[in-house]
């Protein structure tokens, strides 16, 4: 009906219950939608490629069809309202800015790949009592399962945290220097964090500084080819040194260890 029409703003009357397939698709300037409180169904591809930055869907909504919000790259955090019962496959396919997604307890069916190809999605909060299907996102994403129901989680999910407890070693990688945030506290038997430091360096000169904040104190730090490393003057035997500085009221100060939840700059 209004596909590819360069819409920017959209206001629905409160009697609308059903938005059909591709109704507003391919409107890459559509940034604002006022949703009707009566809405129950959103069809496939209905808002594909929209410029939406938030998605405050009404609690009346029951169904999200496949690909309904695909390629909405400006979405960063989505909380699907409690009341939604079905989420189709590829609903958020290719939403490249999406970092956080919450699935409500009301969901009774969800198809594979509901957030496939969302390459920045790192935190998924699962409150539903249905099995967690294959999703095709980064293997380093954190899946927080917040239900006491006995559900099956597809093996593609590596970092599974059930009711605040990790089921195995948590493996995190800051891919291509992308920011990685852990948004909810949990306990784990072990956390392995990998960070890439790229660029040219000069021996003896501190360069290539990056910021780092960790929610834990690492037991040990290793370089992929040079073995164990440690901050200058930390006293760790046979370790190659690197620079670690903490920001204080008097400026940056050299330190010898990383403590939880403090901001540092680091140079390898």
HELIX and SHEET records of a PDB file:
HELIX    1   1 UNK A  175  UNK A  177  5                                   3    
SHEET    1   A 2 UNK A   9  UNK A  11  0                                        
SHEET    2   A 2 UNK A  32  UNK A  34  1                                        
SHEET    1   B 5 UNK A  18  UNK A  19  0                                        
SHEET    2   B 5 UNK A  41  UNK A  42  1                                        
SHEET    3   B 5 UNK A  63  UNK A  64  1                                        
SHEET    4   B 5 UNK A  86  UNK A  87  1                                        
SHEET    5   B 5 UNK A 109  UNK A 110  1                                        
SHEET    1   C 6 UNK A  77  UNK A  79  0                                        
SHEET    2   C 6 UNK A 100  UNK A 103  1                                        
SHEET    3   C 6 UNK A 123  UNK A 126  1                                        
SHEET    4   C 6 UNK A 142  UNK A 145  1                                        
SHEET    5   C 6 UNK A 159  UNK A 162  1                                        
SHEET    6   C 6 UNK A 165  UNK A 166 -1                                        
SHEET    1   D 2 UNK A 170  UNK A 174  0                                        
SHEET    2   D 2 UNK A 191  UNK A 195  1                                        
SHEET    1   E 5 UNK A 210  UNK A 212  0                                        
SHEET    2   E 5 UNK A 264  UNK A 267 -1                                        
SHEET    3   E 5 UNK A 240  UNK A 248 -1                                        
SHEET    4   E 5 UNK A 227  UNK A 231  1                                        
SHEET    5   E 5 UNK A 221  UNK A 223 -1                                        
SHEET    1   F 4 UNK A 210  UNK A 212  0                                        
SHEET    2   F 4 UNK A 264  UNK A 267 -1                                        
SHEET    3   F 4 UNK A 240  UNK A 248 -1                                        
SHEET    4   F 4 UNK A 251  UNK A 254 -1                                        
END                                                                             
